[in-house]
Amino acid sequence: MREILDCDVAVVGGGIVGGSAALFLRRMGFSVTLLERDWCGAKASGVNFGGVRRQGRPLEQLPLSQRAHAIWGRLPELLGTDAEYIRSGHLKLARSEADLESLIAYRERSAGFGLDLEIVAGDEFRRRFPALGDRAVGGSLCPEDGHANPRLVSPAFARAAAAAGASVREQTPLDRVERDGDRFVLLSGEALEVRSRFLLNTAGAWSHRVADAFGEPVPLVSLHPNMAVTEPLPRFLDVNIGVEGGGVYGRQAPRGNMVVGGGRGFALDADRARPQRDAVLTLMRDAAELFPQIRHAHVIRCWTGVEGYTPDRNPIIGPSRTTPNLFHAFGFSGAGFQIGPGVGEALAELVRDGRSSAPLDAFRIDRFPPDTTATP
Ligand SMILES: Cc1cc2nc3c(=O)[nH]c(=O)nc-3n(C[C@H](O)[C@H](O)[C@H](O)COP(=O)(O)OP(=O)(O)OC[C@H]3O[C@@H](n4cnc5c(N)ncnc54)[C@H](O)[C@@H]3O)c2cc1C
């Protein structure tokens, strides 16, 4: 027999975006059903690097990112756990004078957004960050950025939503969705039918399938950032490290393991990906140059994930152009972990007020022509 659920808002996808949207909607008093094909937080949101970083984002993301920053500061109250979230600072390294100039220019452009960036170079840099190798000539420090354990924080949003009264259905794929008058009708196999007034498409790298169902193709591609982690090491690094121009990034987890990222893995199919052996070797070589302390450390695991990227590397957030009461939020292009809870809150506001208090114009779906297609 088919179970039928009626609710105000249906959410497809229980990553950090869908989970936090469900939580904020419940706190506003909406009835919510969240469908998750796998386990909540098992995909990109649970396997990422754990960088909780505003520094380096395009300026148009900073208002949302600031909103998210405030939410990250409330994790114990919202989720009942701090999820190893630490405001350690994020230090973006410059490997040349030209890179340092570029960090200075970003500090000027982003002044007024509350990042409080500080440029550190020369002797002062060596004195404050003695653990870093000689490769960097200086860096830009964002003192209140940090890092967290994605495996703890991302499922916790969906769990908190469930504790607040949302119906969170794991191992429950959305297989078909259609409109019936002003209701959405979502079908998961033969077992479940969900009827709702609003629909949130927060299905990560698979969101284009939901958008397609409403005649709204999007140019989303799946890519797979490489990650590796060493055995626990004596503590040598507090700050979360990035590098101007990209290539490698690293942080030391509270237990001492050094988590590093860089390069790309490869897809097995649309749902699964594996780290690329050569890219992991390159990553470890580059990381050991920046962090001499890991030169003889054992790598105990390497992995990757499936993340949706847009051509301009900005997400799609906001109303559908074809279907009233459908809101999209996907395409975070490798940087949706920090901003995710801010996006969840913005989606809840869109449902309640029809608008978000943070500007979303740069993320409109109609910046892409309607005849583009996704490459899963
Ligand atoms: C290896 C890696 C490292 C990264 N590092 C960082 C970082 O350091 N900092 C940062 O800010 N960002 C980082 N990111 C990006 C960040 O993890 C993502 O942008 C963010 O987690 C996206 O969250 P989401 O909720 O949109 O997607 P997801 O976490 O992918 O969640 C989408 C969910 O939708 C579900 N779903 C899909 N289709 C259906 C369906 N038909 N029915 C039901 N459920 C469905 C999926 O199972 C999945 O659980 C990284 C990403 C990866 C992969």
The ligand as an SDF file (V2000), in Angstrom:
LIG
                    3D

 53 58  0  0  0  0  0  0  0  0999 V2000
   36.0320   16.1890   -2.0180 C   0  0  0  0  0  0  0  0  0  0  0  0
   35.3310   17.5100   -1.8380 C   0  0  0  0  0  0  0  0  0  0  0  0
   35.9500   18.5370   -1.1040 C   0  0  0  0  0  0  0  0  0  0  0  0
   35.2660   19.7440   -0.8780 C   0  0  0  0  0  0  0  0  0  0  0  0
   35.7970   20.6640   -0.0160 N   0  0  0  0  0  0  0  0  0  0  0  0
   35.0710   21.7620    0.3500 C   0  0  0  0  0  0  0  0  0  0  0  0
   35.5430   22.6620    1.3360 C   0  0  0  0  0  0  0  0  0  0  0  0
   36.5910   22.4750    1.9280 O   0  0  0  0  0  0  0  0  0  0  0  0
   34.8040   23.7770    1.6250 N   0  0  0  0  0  0  0  0  0  0  0  0
   33.6180   24.0240    1.0040 C   0  0  0  0  0  0  0  0  0  0  0  0
   32.9880   25.0670    1.2960 O   0  0  0  0  0  0  0  0  0  0  0  0
   33.0990   23.1550    0.1020 N   0  0  0  0  0  0  0  0  0  0  0  0
   33.8000   22.0240   -0.2300 C   0  0  0  0  0  0  0  0  0  0  0  0
   33.2960   21.1270   -1.1330 N   0  0  0  0  0  0  0  0  0  0  0  0
   31.9850   21.3810   -1.7240 C   0  0  0  0  0  0  0  0  0  0  0  0
   30.8600   21.0180   -0.7730 C   0  0  0  0  0  0  0  0  0  0  0  0
   31.0840   19.7630   -0.1550 O   0  0  0  0  0  0  0  0  0  0  0  0
   29.5330   20.9810   -1.5580 C   0  0  0  0  0  0  0  0  0  0  0  0
   29.4130   22.1580   -2.3260 O   0  0  0  0  0  0  0  0  0  0  0  0
   28.3300   20.9080   -0.6340 C   0  0  0  0  0  0  0  0  0  0  0  0
   28.5030   19.8770    0.2980 O   0  0  0  0  0  0  0  0  0  0  0  0
   27.0640   20.7050   -1.4670 C   0  0  0  0  0  0  0  0  0  0  0  0
   26.0260   20.4010   -0.5710 O   0  0  0  0  0  0  0  0  0  0  0  0
   24.6200   19.9190   -1.1330 P   0  0  0  0  0  0  0  0  0  0  0  0
   23.7510   19.7040    0.0460 O   0  0  0  0  0  0  0  0  0  0  0  0
   24.2050   20.8740   -2.1880 O   0  0  0  0  0  0  0  0  0  0  0  0
   24.9600   18.5670   -1.9370 O   0  0  0  0  0  0  0  0  0  0  0  0
   25.1970   17.0510   -1.4450 P   0  0  0  0  0  0  0  0  0  0  0  0
   25.9470   16.9750   -0.1800 O   0  0  0  0  0  0  0  0  0  0  0  0
   25.7290   16.3210   -2.6230 O   0  0  0  0  0  0  0  0  0  0  0  0
   23.7270   16.5770   -1.1330 O   0  0  0  0  0  0  0  0  0  0  0  0
   22.8010   16.3200   -2.1530 C   0  0  0  0  0  0  0  0  0  0  0  0
   22.0050   15.0960   -1.7190 C   0  0  0  0  0  0  0  0  0  0  0  0
   20.9500   14.8780   -2.6470 O   0  0  0  0  0  0  0  0  0  0  0  0
   20.7170   13.4860   -2.6910 C   0  0  0  0  0  0  0  0  0  0  0  0
   19.9540   13.1680   -3.9080 N   0  0  0  0  0  0  0  0  0  0  0  0
   20.3520   13.3040   -5.1960 C   0  0  0  0  0  0  0  0  0  0  0  0
   19.3720   12.9070   -6.0350 N   0  0  0  0  0  0  0  0  0  0  0  0
   18.3310   12.5170   -5.2450 C   0  0  0  0  0  0  0  0  0  0  0  0
   17.0330   11.9970   -5.5170 C   0  0  0  0  0  0  0  0  0  0  0  0
   16.5920   11.7930   -6.7730 N   0  0  0  0  0  0  0  0  0  0  0  0
   16.2330   11.6770   -4.4740 N   0  0  0  0  0  0  0  0  0  0  0  0
   16.6380   11.8890   -3.1870 C   0  0  0  0  0  0  0  0  0  0  0  0
   17.8710   12.3730   -2.8810 N   0  0  0  0  0  0  0  0  0  0  0  0
   18.7070   12.6940   -3.8900 C   0  0  0  0  0  0  0  0  0  0  0  0
   22.1310   12.8890   -2.6850 C   0  0  0  0  0  0  0  0  0  0  0  0
   22.1310   11.5340   -2.2780 O   0  0  0  0  0  0  0  0  0  0  0  0
   22.8600   13.8150   -1.7000 C   0  0  0  0  0  0  0  0  0  0  0  0
   22.8750   13.2980   -0.3830 O   0  0  0  0  0  0  0  0  0  0  0  0
   33.9780   19.9480   -1.4390 C   0  0  0  0  0  0  0  0  0  0  0  0
   33.3840   18.9300   -2.2210 C   0  0  0  0  0  0  0  0  0  0  0  0
   34.0400   17.7240   -2.4130 C   0  0  0  0  0  0  0  0  0  0  0  0
   33.3650   16.6300   -3.2140 C   0  0  0  0  0  0  0  0  0  0  0  0
  1  2  1  0
  2  3  1  0
  2 52  2  0
  3  4  2  0
  4  5  1  0
  4 50  1  0
  5  6  2  0
  6  7  1  0
  6 13  1  0
  7  8  2  0
  7  9  1  0
  9 10  1  0
 10 11  2  0
 10 12  1  0
 12 13  2  0
 13 14  1  0
 14 15  1  0
 14 50  1  0
 15 16  1  0
 16 17  1  0
 16 18  1  0
 18 19  1  0
 18 20  1  0
 20 21  1  0
 20 22  1  0
 22 23  1  0
 23 24  1  0
 24 25  2  0
 24 26  1  0
 24 27  1  0
 27 28  1  0
 28 29  2  0
 28 30  1  0
 28 31  1  0
 31 32  1  0
 32 33  1  0
 33 34  1  0
 33 48  1  0
 34 35  1  0
 35 36  1  0
 35 46  1  0
 36 37  1  0
 36 45  1  0
 37 38  2  0
 38 39  1  0
 39 40  1  0
 39 45  2  0
 40 41  1  0
 40 42  2  0
 42 43  1  0
 43 44  2  0
 44 45  1  0
 46 47  1  0
 46 48  1  0
 48 49  1  0
 50 51  2  0
 51 52  1  0
 52 53  1  0
M  END
$$$$
